[in-house]
Amino acid sequence: QVQLVESGCALVQAGGSLRLSCVVTGSSSFSLLTVGWYRQAPGKQREFVADIMSRSRPITAYADSVKGRFNISRDNAKKTLYLQMNSLKPEDKGVYYCNVATQHWGQGTQVTVSS
């Protein structure tokens, strides 16, 4: 059974930085799968933030709202996904979820950005 555990829950000031991590267990093919981050703000639908394709094609994609500020990366040996968030804005607040192959979700981690 694939399980994802996020960490990095924090309250940060606008303009600050935060790094989220997501450890994946139960997947023997992690390095072959596209993994990503989504977020959900209060009262809004979950939205795409960023993803990164497999080891053979480490192509990344970002939502326009985070381009140039966020960086997604992965460590296949550790089966871990990261999201480095810089120049945070109040509108970046929400629950951040990691995802594997569009099928498996973590429990989410809260990010709060104060203005």
HELIX and SHEET records of a PDB file:
HELIX    1   1 PHE A   30  LEU A   32  5                                   3    
HELIX    2   2 PRO A   90  ASP A   92  5                                   3    
SHEET    1   A 4 GLN A   3  SER A   7  0                                        
SHEET    2   A 4 LEU A  18  THR A  25 -1                                        
SHEET    3   A 4 THR A  80  MET A  85 -1                                        
SHEET    4   A 4 PHE A  70  ASP A  75 -1                                        
SHEET    1   B 6 ALA A  10  GLN A  13  0                                        
SHEET    2   B 6 THR A 109  SER A 114  1                                        
SHEET    3   B 6 GLY A  94  VAL A 100 -1                                        
SHEET    4   B 6 VAL A  35  GLN A  40 -1                                        
SHEET    5   B 6 GLU A  47  ILE A  52 -1                                        
SHEET    6   B 6 THR A  60  TYR A  62 -1                                        
SHEET    1   C 4 ALA A  10  GLN A  13  0                                        
SHEET    2   C 4 THR A 109  SER A 114  1                                        
SHEET    3   C 4 GLY A  94  VAL A 100 -1                                        
SHEET    4   C 4 HIS A 104  TRP A 105 -1                                        
END                                                                             
